[in-house]
């Protein structure tokens, strides 16, 4: 929370100085746009066994975490997370004393948003097979084996809901054109008001039958489940639990936004002459600060897939 208070204090000081610092007649900056976007982000995350143990030590109830040494690490332990992220924007245009006019090819943009996402993911599985019966046909004498298979999978997802605040400084191409581009640098801070680990357990028990010359093979199938030839008497259960992180979860990001803006119409008398559709990509670096754990540095790639702004 100290970071949030400091962030807003810096914003207030910046605005007060910028607006009234040059002269009383012409504000140094003025509000010229507002907007909204809906997007998502992809994040590379840490997913080693050490990171798994770190996560287990950062939750309220670590008893949900299995001994990973007794399980196989799935190929679905992919080290990738993400979040959906709606945002509201406020754009300010700076005044140039040298040019004696507002620089509409520059923009200081503030954002406020909220997101839901996942960071670290861990996926472990275990299966056990043993023979339970041997069947012999009284007519032909053919032998059929009956084996039991027990399959167990655990999926751990570090999940959160947050509020985020950002500031960006953007350079723009000619804004008088119907299509113009923007690029710059930005900073973003996010505080998770809820952070927890989602624990999913899949347990399958089955009896399968086969002849000695056609024993099933066991392997990890595309959907993460095991497969067998000749499966019968299947019984499966699924459970989902949550355990909260014992401390806070925060994010700080350094971003390089790049966007394209499209004015809906060129008819100057129309309301939509001031309305723009835009999309934006924001690659960067994310610092994930986890209490009772450590700070993780994640590659981050954000996309504002659908956005609109009103400019005056």
N, C-alpha and C positions, 0 to 999 in steps of 0.2 A: 504493500500500500504506500510505503514511502516513495517508491519509484513513481507511482501514479500522481501523488501530490507534487513531486518535483517536476514531473512532465507538464502538468497543468500550470504550475508556477512559471516555468520557462515560456510556455505559450502566451500567458497573460503579459509577462514582461516584454516579450517580443512584439506582440501586437500593440501594446501601449507605446513602446519606443518607436516602432515603425510608423504608426498612424500619426503621432503628434511630434515626432522628432525633427521633421524637416521644416515645415511652416504651418501656420494655422489655416491658410486658405486652401491649400491642396494637400489632401491626405497622402502620406507616403505609400499607402496601399489601400485598395478598396475591394470589397466583396463583389465578384463578378460572375460567379457560377455556383450552382449546387447540383448534386446528382446522386445517383444510386447505382449500385452494381451488385450482381450476384455471380460468384465464382467459386473456385476451389483451388486447392494447392496439393502438390505432391512433395513428399519429404523423404530423403534417405535417412534411415535410422540405424542405430546400433543393435545388433542381434546376436552377439556372441554369448557363450555360456556365462561369462563373467557379467555381462549386462543383464542376463536373466537373474542371476543371484543378486545383483544390485537392486533390481526392481522388487524382488522378493523381500529385501530388507527395507524397502521404502513404503510398505503398505501397512495398514492397521492390523490385518490378520494374515500373516505369512503362511498359515497352515494350508491355505488353498494351493500353495505351490508344491509341486512334486519334486522328488529328487531326479533331476534331469539326467544324471548318470545312469539311471535304470531304464531310460527311454531312448528311442531313436529320434534324432532331430530331423524333422520333415523338410523336404525341399520347399515347402510352403513357408519356412522361416525366412521370408524374402527380404527383410530389412527395409521395409517401405511403409510409410504412413501418409496421412493426408487429412484434409478438412474442407468442409464447405463453409463459405464465408461471404455473407451479405454485408455491404458497407454503404454508409452515407458520406457524401463528400461536401466540402465547402472550399471553393477556390478563390484566391485573392490575387489581384494583379498589382505589381509594384509600379511606382511612379519613377521616371528617370529625370533627374534635374538637368542632366546634360542634354537630353533630347527635348525636354520640356513637354513630355507626354507620358501616358501610361504605356508600359511595355506589354502589349497583349500577346507577345510571343514568349512571355515568361509567366509562370504561375506558381504560387505557393499554395499547396493543397493540403488540407487537413481531412482526416478520415476517422470515422467511428464505426465500429462493427462488432459483430458477434459471430463466433464460429463453433462448430462441433467437429471433433476429429479424433484421430488415432495416431499414436506415435509408435512406440516399440511393440513388435509382435513376436510371439514365440509359439511354436507349434511342435508338439511332441507326440509320438505314438509308440505303441507296444502291442505285440500280438503273441499268443501262445497257442500251439497246436499239440494235441495228443490223441492217441487212438483210444476209443472207448468201447469198440465192439468189432467183431469180425463175423460177417454173415456168409453162409455157404448155401448155395442153391441145392436142395435135395434131388432135383431132377438132373441138372447139368453138372453139378459139382463146382460151378464157378464161384470164386471168392469175391466178396464185396466188403471193403473196409468202411467203417463208420468212424469218422474223426470229429473231434470237437475243436472249435476255434474260438478264442476269446480275443477281441480287439478293443483297444482302449486308446483314445486320443484326447489330449488337452490342448486348448488354444487360449493364449493369454494376450489380451489387447489393452495397452495403456490408453485410456480414453479420457476425454475432457470436453468441457464447455467453457468458453472464455468470452471476455470482452476485450476488444483491441482498439488501440489508438495509434494514429500514424501521422507523419508529416513528410511531404515530398516537395522537392524543388524541380520543376519541369521546364524544359526548353521546347518551344513549338515551332513548327513551320508556319507559313502564312495562314493565319486563321480566317482570312477573308475568302479563302478557297472553300469549296464545299467539302473537300476531304483534306484533312491535315494530320500531321503526325506529331507525337510528343515523346520525349525521352528525358530521363533525369536520374536522380538519386533519392532514396527515401529511407526513413527509419520507422520502425513499428514496434510497439510494445503490447503484449497480451498477458492478461492475468486470468487464470482458470478459476472460475468461481465453483466449479465442481471437477474433481479429478479422481479417477478410480481405475481399477483393473477389472476388466470383464473376463470371467473365467468360464469357458465352455468345455463340457466333457461329453464325449460320445463313446458309448459302450455297446459293443455288439457281441452277441453270443449265437453261435450257429452249429449245427451238426451237418456235415456234408458227407456224401457217399461217393466212392470211386472204386474202380477196379485197379488191380495192382499195376497194370500197364498204362494207366492214365491218371496219375496222381496230380492234383491241382498245383499250380505255381502260386506263390504269394509274392505280391509286390505292391508298391504304392501306386494306385491308379490315379487318373487325371483329377477325379473329384476328391482326392484325399482319403478314400476308403479302400480297404482291401478287397480283392475279388477272389472268387473260388470257382472252379468248374463244379457242377452238380451241387448246388447249395440247397439246403432244406432246413426246416425247423429253425427259422431265423427269429431272433429276439433282440431288439435294440432299444436303448434308452438314451435320452438327451437331457442334460441339465445345464442351467446357466446361473451363475452367481456373480456378485460384485464385491470387491473389497476396496475401500477408499485409500488413497495415498495418505500417509500420516502427516505430510507437510504440504507446503504450497507448490504449485507448478506455474512457472512463468516463462515467457518467451520474449526474446529481443531479436529483431531482424534488421539486417542491412540489405536493401533491395535496389535493383536497377530497373525501374519501370520503363516499359516501351509500349506506346499505344497508338491506335489509329482511330480517328474521329470522323464521323459522317453526319453532315447537317441534313435534316430530313427534307427540307425544301429551300429553294432559293427565292421564293416569293416573299418579298420584304414585308408585305402587309399581313402575312400569315403568322399566327402564333408559333407554328412549328419552324419558322425561320430561325428561331433561337434555341431549338431543341436538337440535340445531337445524340446519335447512337455511337457507342464506342466499345472497343475491346482492348484489353491490356494484358501484357505478360510481365511478370515481375520475378526474374531469377535473383537469387541472393543466398545469403548465409543466415541460418537461424541458430541462436544460442538458446538451448533448452535448459532452464535452471530448475532442478529438482531438489527440494529440501530432503535431507537425510540420504542423499545420493551424491550426484556430482553434476557438473555442467556438461551437456552434450552439444557438439557442434554438428549441425545437420545441413546438408545441401538442400536448398528450398527453391521451389518453382511455383509461383502463384499465377493464376489466370483469372482475369475478370471476363467471364465468358459473355455476359450480357450486361450492358450498362447504358444509362442515358443521363444526359445532363442538360440543364437549362442555363443559358448564358445571356447576360444583359450588358 
